[in-house]
């Protein structure tokens, strides 16, 4: 129905609104990630990081992605405790404790 309604927004306006929304979401997500710094989190290891075999990827109980150095002992399906030592907008970095 919307496509047949009058007064469509221009592509420029749609793009501008989308950019502002993405910027706002990035700011909010970064702020939330910073709250994890120096906390201890239990994560479920999912497997290797998509970007580097040096890291394993896991998730917190709130579904935040956490990367931890692979040590040959940790396997997918393991629950481990990590201290969050770095927080980026979409990814946390932890050290095993």
SVG drawing of the C-alpha trace seen along z (x, -y; Angstrom):
<svg xmlns="http://www.w3.org/2000/svg" viewBox="-2 -15 50 44">
<polyline fill="none" stroke="black" stroke-width="0.4" points="0.0,0.0 2.8,-2.5 4.2,-2.4 0.9,-3.7 0.6,-6.5 1.5,-10.1 4.5,-12.1 7.2,-9.6 10.5,-10.6 13.5,-11.1 16.4,-8.6 18.5,-11.4 16.2,-11.9 15.9,-8.1 19.7,-7.7 20.2,-10.6 17.8,-9.2 19.3,-5.8 22.8,-7.2 21.6,-9.1 20.0,-6.0 23.1,-3.9 25.3,-6.6 22.9,-6.7 22.8,-2.9 26.6,-2.7 26.9,-5.3 24.5,-3.4 26.1,-0.1 29.6,-1.4 28.4,-2.9 26.8,0.4 30.0,2.3 32.1,0.0 30.0,1.1 31.5,4.6 35.1,3.4 36.9,5.0 33.9,7.3 34.1,11.1 31.8,12.8 30.9,16.4 30.9,17.1 29.9,20.0 32.6,20.8 31.1,21.1 34.3,21.7 37.1,19.9 36.8,16.2 35.7,15.4 38.6,13.0 41.5,14.8 42.4,18.4 44.3,16.7 41.0,16.1 38.0,18.1 34.6,16.5 32.1,16.8 28.9,15.1 27.8,13.8 24.4,14.6 23.3,11.3 24.5,12.4 27.5,10.0 30.3,11.4 33.6,12.0 36.9,12.9 39.5,14.8 42.9,16.0 42.9,19.6 45.1,21.8 44.5,25.3 42.6,26.2 39.3,24.4 36.8,26.1 33.5,25.1 30.7,25.8 32.9,25.0 31.8,22.4 34.7,20.3 35.1,17.2 36.8,14.2 37.8,10.7 36.8,8.2 39.9,6.1 38.8,4.3 35.4,3.2 34.7,2.1 31.3,1.1 30.2,4.7 32.9,6.9 34.4,7.5 37.9,8.9 38.5,11.1 41.3,12.9 40.6,16.2 40.5,16.1"/>
</svg>
